[in-house]
Amino acid sequence: MNLKTKLADLGLTLPPAPKAVAAYVPAVRVGDIIYVSGQLPLEDGQLTATGPVPTSTSLDAAQHAARRCVLNALAAVDPLIESDWSRLARVVRVGVFVASDPTFTDQHLVANRASELLVEIFGDQGRHARAAVGVPSLPLGASVEVEFTFEVR
């Protein structure tokens, strides 16, 4: 599979690999598993969505931010598999954290956009286990943070 071609078909591009914003690495491979650190919705070094949902960031903006987190995660994985996406066995798990107002209960709708994008890109290999959690705040004031686990060959 050519990831860049698939993304282009969806009107998307693979961004540069993200840099850590603290004392960690963006992704680690252990055997056939790649763990991707929580990805923020950074684009050109700027957050695309900040503050709690829905008062500071709309549900729609948070959903778009979740998709951006997917692209950033794929960029973190790309060098670990030498850009050979035929080595992807499956997306194993996705954890979505949404900075939420106390009464907001639609974290799953934010997470759906990340999940749906993974399936659009990878088909059945993109189906995964998932958690969607509301939190009072996230690093740098982000509205969304998403972590990933991939199985590779």
C-alpha positions in Angstrom: 0.0 0.0 0.0 1.2 3.5 -0.8 0.1 5.6 2.1 0.8 8.9 0.4 -1.3 8.0 -2.6 -4.1 6.8 -0.4 -4.0 10.0 1.6 -3.9 12.0 -1.7 -7.1 10.2 -2.8 -8.7 11.4 0.4 -7.5 15.0 -0.1 -4.9 14.6 2.7 -1.1 14.7 3.0 1.3 13.0 5.4 2.8 15.8 7.5 6.4 15.9 8.7 7.1 13.6 11.6 6.0 15.3 14.8 8.6 16.3 17.4 8.1 15.6 21.0 6.9 18.5 23.1 8.4 17.1 26.3 10.6 14.3 27.6 9.4 11.3 25.4 9.7 10.0 21.9 6.8 10.2 19.4 6.8 6.4 18.7 8.5 3.3 19.9 8.7 -0.1 18.2 8.9 -3.2 20.4 8.9 -6.3 18.3 5.9 -6.3 16.1 4.1 -3.5 18.1 4.5 0.2 17.6 3.3 2.4 20.4 2.6 6.0 19.4 2.7 8.7 22.1 -0.4 10.9 22.5 -0.5 13.1 19.4 -1.8 16.6 19.5 -3.6 18.3 16.6 -0.5 20.2 15.6 -0.3 21.6 12.1 2.8 23.6 11.1 3.7 23.7 14.8 0.4 25.3 15.8 -2.6 23.6 17.6 -5.7 23.4 15.4 -8.0 23.3 18.3 -7.6 24.5 21.9 -9.7 24.5 25.0 -12.6 22.5 26.2 -15.3 21.1 24.0 -17.9 22.6 23.3 -17.4 26.0 24.9 -14.0 26.9 23.4 -13.9 24.4 20.6 -16.9 23.2 18.6 -17.7 19.5 18.3 -16.9 19.8 14.5 -13.5 21.5 15.2 -12.7 18.8 17.8 -13.6 16.1 15.2 -11.3 17.6 12.7 -8.6 17.9 15.3 -8.9 14.1 16.0 -8.3 13.5 12.3 -5.2 15.6 12.4 -3.9 13.5 15.3 -4.2 10.4 13.1 -2.1 12.1 10.4 0.5 13.0 13.0 0.6 9.5 14.3 1.1 8.0 10.8 3.9 10.4 10.3 5.5 9.2 13.6 5.1 5.5 12.5 6.4 6.1 8.9 10.1 6.1 9.6 9.8 3.1 12.0 8.6 0.9 9.0 10.7 2.6 6.4 7.6 4.0 4.7 6.5 0.5 3.8 2.9 0.5 4.8 2.4 -3.1 3.4 4.0 -4.0 6.7 1.0 -2.8 8.7 -0.8 -5.8 10.1 -3.5 -3.8 11.8 -4.4 -0.8 14.0 -4.8 -2.4 17.4 -6.0 0.3 19.8 -6.8 4.0 19.8 -7.1 6.1 22.9 -8.8 9.5 22.5 -8.7 12.2 25.2 -11.0 15.2 24.8 -10.7 18.3 26.9 -14.4 18.6 27.9 -16.7 20.8 29.7 -18.2 19.0 32.7 -21.6 18.4 31.0 -20.1 17.3 27.6 -20.7 13.6 27.0 -20.1 13.2 23.3 -16.4 12.2 23.5 -17.2 9.2 21.4 -18.3 11.4 18.5 -14.9 13.1 18.5 -13.2 9.7 18.6 -15.3 8.5 15.8 -13.6 10.8 13.3 -10.2 9.4 14.1 -11.6 5.8 13.9 -13.4 6.4 10.7 -10.3 7.9 9.1 -8.2 4.9 10.0 -10.8 2.6 8.3 -10.9 4.9 5.3 -7.2 4.6 4.9 -6.6 0.9 5.9 -9.9 -0.8 5.5 -10.4 -3.7 7.8 -6.8 -3.4 9.0 -7.9 0.0 10.4 -10.6 -1.4 12.7 -9.5 -1.3 16.3 -10.3 -1.3 20.0 -10.8 2.2 21.4 -11.3 4.3 24.5 -12.8 7.8 24.4 -12.3 9.8 27.6 -13.2 13.3 28.7 -10.6 15.2 30.7 -10.5 18.7 32.2 -7.3 19.8 30.3 -4.6 18.5 27.9 -1.0 19.5 27.2 -0.5 23.0 25.7 -4.2 23.6 26.0 -5.1 21.2 23.2 -8.7 20.1 22.8 -7.8 16.6 21.7 -5.0 14.1 22.2 -4.9 10.6 20.6 -2.6 7.7 21.3 -2.2 4.6 19.1 -1.0 1.0 19.0 -0.2 -0.6 15.7 0.9 -4.2 14.9 3.4 -4.5 12.1 5.3 -7.3 10.3 
